[in-house]
């Protein structure tokens, strides 16, 4: 998969297990280092690929190291152009997107709910509806955070969703889904 993605010209930043052996070929000032991996462990093993390795630990709010250590490998080999600290921050931001998908699929729509439309246009409409509701909820979270002087990430999506659901009243039969 690594070669398939890099063949498109994409740069990669992937987490690897802490147990993966990644020998140091060249050490950089930012603590990262060059290493080599084999992009396939199957019978058709490819030639080793040079990667840059970043290893770091997250800090708790009190400033202590957490138990979770992270090891990332990347195709971005130039430590000056792409500092390790910046790449680690970008990796953390990636999870914001994953959280949004989970919010829509699990909490907003419901884990076992399948889109009910039978036509491509209907499915598109339902997807747009979910995205618009999600955007409205996120906007409400942003405004709530601003009025309370909080970081928007500190406002609960599920709490906001529950509040919105409680505030919406619909008379049965008045709105056809």
N, C-alpha and C positions, 0 to 999 in steps of 0.2 A: 504494500500500500504506500509506503514511503516513496518509492521510486515513481509510482503512478502519479502521486501528487506533485512531486518536485519536477516531473517531466512537463507539467503544465506551466511551470515558471513560478509556482506558489512557494513562498517561504513557510517553513513549519516551525512550530513551537509546541512540543509535546511533553507531557509528564511521563516519566519512566519510573519503574519501581526502584526503591532505594537499594535493593539487593543487586541490581544490574551492575555488572562489572564494566566500568568505563575508565580505562587507563589514561593517565595524563600524558599527552604528547607534547603540549605546550601550555604553560600556565599564563594567564593574563592578570593584570593588576587589579581588576575588579573581582577577582576570585573565581572567575569562570576558567574553563580550560578546553583545549581541543582534544577530541578523542575519536575513536572509530567504532562504528556499529555495523553489524550485518543486518541489512534491512529485511532479511528473510531467514527463518530458522528451518525451513523445509528442505527437501532434497535438492531443490534448485537454488541453493544459497548463492546470493549475489556477492560481488566484490564488496569489500568494506567501504562504508561511506563515512567521510569526515564530518563530524558534528561538533558543535560547541555545547558544553555542559554547564548548567547553572545549578548550584546547590544552595538552598537557603532554608531558613526557618522563619515562620511567622511569629510576630510578637503579640502577646496578649495586651489588653487595654492597660494593664499595669506595667507593661514594658518587658515582662519576662518572656523568654522563648517558650513557644508552645511545643507540645510533643510531636506535632506533625512537621516532619522534614520534607522538603520538596526537592526533586531533581527533575530538571527540564533539559531536553535536548532540542537544538535548533539548527536550522540551515544558515542562520545569520552568523557568520563566522567572524566578522569584524567587531571586536570589542569596543573600539572607539566610536564607531557609528551607531552601535546598538549596545549600550551599557547593560550589564546584567540586571541592575536595579530596575531599569526601565522595562526590560522584558518580563521580569517577575511581576511588575505592576500590571502590564498588559495581560498576562496570563490570569491574574486575579479578576480583571475586568471581563474576561471571557465568560466567567461564571455568572455574571449579571444576565447575559443573554439566556443561559441555560435556566436561570431562575424564572425569567419571563415565560419561557416555554412551559415550565412546570406550573406556573400560576394559571396560565390559560387552560392547559390540558387537565390538570388535576383539580384545581380549586374552583375556577370560574365555570368551566364547562361541566366538570364532573368526570372522575376517572373512568367510569364505565359507559359514559354517554357517547354515542356515535352520532355523527352528523346525519340528520334524518332526510335531507334532500335526496331526491332520486335523479336529479339532472346536474350536469356540470355547472350551469348558471346558478342553480339553487345552492350548490355546495359553495361556490364562490361568495354568494350573498351571506351564507352562514359564517364563513370564515371572516369576511369583512365585518359582520356584526360583532363577532367575538373580539376582533382587533379594536373596533371602536369602543366597545364597553371597557376593554382593558385600558385603552388610552384614557378614557374618562375617569376610571378608578385611579390611575396613576396621577392624573392631573389633580384629583381630589387629595391624594396623598401629598403631593408637592405643596398644595395650598395649606394643608393642615400643618405640615412641617414648617413652612414659612411663618405661619401665625404663632407657632410655639417655639421658634428659634431652634429647630432640630434639623439634623441631616435627614434628607428624605429616605435614606436607607434604614432609618430607625423607626419608620412608620410601617406597621404590619399590613401586608396586602390582604391576608385572610380576615383581619379585623375590619379593614375598610370594606371588603366585599360583604361581610356579614351586616355591617351597618347599612350599606346601600340596599341590601336585600330587605332589611327590616323597614326601610323608609319607603319602599316602593309597594304600593297597594294596587291590586288589579281586581276588578270585579269579574268573577268567572263568566266567560263567554263574551267579554267585551273586547277581547283582542285575540285574533286567530293566529296561532304560531306559524 
